[in-house]
Amino acid sequence: MYQRKRRRPVSDINVVPYIDVMLVLLIIFMVTAPLITAGVNVDLPKAKANPLAEDSKPPVIVSVTKDYEYFVTDGNQKEGPISPQELAVIVGAHIEVEPERPVMVEGDRTVDYDAVVSLMVLLQAQGVGSVGLMTDPVEE
């Protein structure tokens, strides 16, 4: 009579599909990472200033570019270019929801002082209590 040979079970794990998935995810993250950190290109003035406290909420950033375009950045969500009145309404809505949230103005160094002050007046009219001005640190 013919006897069957017993096969031993294979105890190796095939990891090739996992490596393929990891390589695809790596490529996806490499492509999307620069898109997430993209912001508004503003040449900030240099000044010595204290940074925001680490335990404070992330600020709503209002930007004025050298071409007098206005943007609102809330975390990773960027809106713009929009009119100053639309910008003030959007920021006012953010402040209504979270009154303790800081608002920072990021004005290009070549923009007239009048444009930044006008923007701050619009924000104040929408109920923003205090506005911070963003700067680049001075290199010593």
Secondary structure by P-SEA (a helix, b strand, c coil): cbbbbbbcccccccaaaaaaaaaaaaaaaaaaccccccccccbbbbbbcccccccccccbbbbbcccbbbbbbccccccccccaaaaaaaaaaaaaacccbbbbbbccccccaaaaaaaaaaaaaacccbbbbbbccccc
